[in-house]
């Protein structure tokens, strides 16, 4: 392993403050001998830049939010599990760079004797390595990102750590970060260096502990099945009991403080800013042409959860779902839908190419003027009208959330429904968390409504009273399906989170056996290691393949935390 998992540090310029972010953004390989705080915004920006791009190019199709309408014979359709090699490389080549930068930032903070910057660096390292490991499984960790520290590039190779060991380390890093935050006398660092939280260390601590809740939920089912919920750690932290720790975090969440302060409101979310005015801070979609942007259509799996439809058959015999507006007797509409999609009709996924072309060309899916009636992501000139006031510009938003506050409600609702948190284990308790999670998610996206708005109240009521889950209203038997289906909706545009939840739990139940689906009708369980790993790091790559992948770099082997009986059984429902 060489340049792909390390920062290429140029130790030649003393960076004053954070004034050279433009240069650092233009050249992701250029970092400088600089104060630790100077690394924060470049890491945050480049990471989020990559994650929102990966969501649109990959996760949106795997998680069945969207469908590709690209009918070129050479196109690789990710929604059909035909994953191009370049797509498999994206997380590896972009996030490892930032992980290496976070490693270097931590070392700088140690030199500065700055507990607060060490803590921020540990939160960043945890966030980054989770994304890498959640994508590929076993990956380089202990030795990754250290090339700049040893001072040579000759014959550098890196061992692959098991995902279980990586999550042990993540938990230790997040525990250490929380301890360092509690001990530091610092309240802020330079707001210029931190365009996400303005240098507010309290918000960084809350973000780190919220990430801790995500990490515990990610591994919870596996650790419960494997060792009754206890994961051994190291000589410092010894072990963690998932039930006990989630209960601690939940108490802190409810109380707003405590030993592990959590995000308290939408204002505590990590919102990474973008700007069309600054060339180095534009979104990855800024130069995307409208034609390419519009080649992504909304999947009818999502539309049928957010809006109301009646089943119909078009002139080509293709079953589809015809939009039924609330004004025409349909159920109340999700107030987030118009923030994401410009038209109400969805498109089936995993269709053969010829069927897909016919579907888009048929009269049933076009307006009288001949324009497509299938929804595309919002963008550009679709500003809010005085009537709808719901349109959002996904293409060039001012910011994108790295993690949503609403996610915490879904995490604790699931933990309550599983009986892991006694104070949230009654149906009334986790139903209340579900309702609040849906409400918060709506408010995170739609600035024109409040929690008391009729459309919000009505939709939240419908979520629990409508027959949405296994043909029934919300109850203790379908609670997990309900909570995780709503979490799937709420994690729209949040990196790879919904794909992780699907692999971890099997929810939402997604059809994976469409006519064009490949990969033995298995929604990819991981992405392949990059194509150049066999010659960059041949010995360690071969060891990794033999250790857990059966000798092949496949996309059908479950990563460690997804390899549970419960998850496998539920995912199988999509192939029946």
DAUR-V5110 format. One line per field, one symbol per residue. ss: DSSP state (A for helix, B for strand, O for the rest). A space follows every 50 residues. Layout:
# DAUR-V5110
ss->???
This chain:
# DAUR-V5110
ss->OOAAAOOOBOOOOOBOOOOOAAAAAAOOOOBOOBOAAAAAAAAAAAAAAA AAAAAAAAAAAAOOOBBBOOOOOOOOOAAAOOOOAAAAAAAAAAAAAAAA AAAAAAAAAAAOOOAAAAAAAAAAAAAAAAAAAAAAOOBBOOOOOOAAAA OOOOOOOOOBBOAAAAAAAAAAAAAAAAAAAAAOOOOBOOAAAOOOOOOB AAAAAAAAAAAAAAAAAAAAAAAAAAAOOBBBOOOOOOBBBAAAAAAAAA AAAAAOOOOOOOOOOAAAOBBBBOOOOOAAAOOOOOOOOAAAAOOBBBBA AAAAAAOOBBBBBOOOOOBBBBBOOAAAOOOOOOOOAAAABOOOBOBOOO OOAAAAAAAAAOAAABOOOOOBOBOBBOOOOOOOOOOOOOOOOOOOOOBB BBBOOAAAAAAAAAAAAOOOOAAAOOAAAAAAAAAAAAAAAAAAAOOOOO OOOAAAAAAAAAAAAOOOBOOBOOOOOOAAAAAAAAAAAAOOOOOOAAAA AAAAAOOOOOOOOOOOOOAAAOOOOOOOOOOOAAAAOAAAAAAAAAAAOO OOOOOOOOOAAAOOAAAAAAAAAAAO
